[in-house]
Amino acid sequence: MDKLKERWGIESNFQVVIIFIVFAINGSLSMYLTNPITDLIGISKETTNPWVYWPIRILVVFVVYQITLVFVGALFGQKKFFWNMEKKMLSRMGFKRFLE
């Protein structure tokens, strides 16, 4: 646990627990929000080829997860931690110029 706290730059075990809770809630929330989004764009499991459906669904889940992570983190008082994590992730994917 100490290695994780040092790597993330956090102080208390309570903060680690809160961060794990945020990750769990955000994962479930992103899966829940993906269903209406795929329905909105007209893609369903029953009518779309699985080779098309699953890559699109995974992409939508990824985007929704990234967007909601900071919001859910902010609700739990960890906005700074998750915003820094989001910036690091986006810069690694090549979106660094949009963050500045």
N, C-alpha and C positions, 0 to 999 in steps of 0.2 A: 504494500500500500504506500510505503514511503517513496518508492521509486516513481510511482504514478503521480503522487502529489508533487514531487520535485519536477518531473517532466512537464506537468501541466501548470506549474507555478501557483499552486494553491496551498492553503495553510492547514485546513482542518479536515478531519475525517467526515464531518457532517457535510461539508461542501462536496466531497467526493460522492457521498450518498445522494445528495440533491442532483448532481450531474448525471449519475446513473439513472435516476428517476426520470430526468428530462429526456435522456436518450430513449428510454423505454416508452414513455408517453408519445414522444415525437415519432417513433417508428410506427406505433399503432395508428396514430393520427394520420400520418402520410399514406398508409395503406387504406384507411377509411376514406380519405378525401380523393383518392385516385379513382374509385368507382364512378362517382358522378362526373369526373373529368373525362374519363374514357367514354362514358355514355354520351356526354355532350358532343364529343367529336365523332360519335357514331361508330365506335369500335366496341364490339362485345365478343365475349369468348365463344358464343354459339354461332355467330355469323362470320367471324374473321378467321382466316387461316392462322393456326398456332405460330407459324414461322413469322408472321407479321404481328400478331396480337402481343406476344410476350416481349419482344424487344421494345415495342412502343410502350407497353405497360411499365416495364422496368425503367425506361427513360422518364416517363411521367412521375413514377414514384421517386426517382432520384431528384428531379427538379422540385417536386412538392416538399420532399424532405429538407432540401437545402433552404427553401424559403421559410418553412415553418420552424426550423431549428432555432433561429434567433428569437422568434416570437415566443415559443414555448419556454426557452431559456430565460427570457425577460420576465415571464409570469412567475418564475421561481427565483427571481432575483439574481440570475447569473448571466445577464445580457453581455457584460464585458467579456466573460470567458468565451461564450459561444460566438460572439461577433469576431473575436480574435481568431478563433478556430475556423470560422467561415472564411475570413480573409485569407488565411493560410491555405485553405483548401482551394479556393478560387484562384489564387495566384499560382498554385501548382498546376491547375488545369489551363492556364494561359489567359486568365481574365484579369491579370494584375493591372493593366492600364485602365480598367473600368473602376478600380477601387481607389484610384488616386484623384 
